[in-house]
Amino acid sequence: MIGDALALELKGQEICFQPGAYIAHAGKVNIGVHWAGLSSWLAGEGLLKLKLSGNGLVFLAHMED
């Protein structure tokens, strides 16, 4: 179930998260894929994570149980 939407401001940082949490972005934000590793896959989180970096706003969905 999807809960709240979060707005994060990137100021030259880089963040990684589950691809299903991405909603949108504004500004000069670069989108890529990051290898999460075997331990992430074994934990049920997948092999890849979405990586965003740069400057701007990123909107993410906060997943609730």
Secondary structure, 3 states (H helix, E strand, C coil): CEEEEEEEEEEEEEEEECHHHEEEEEEEEEEEEEECCHHHHHCCCCCEEEEEEEEEEEEEEEECC
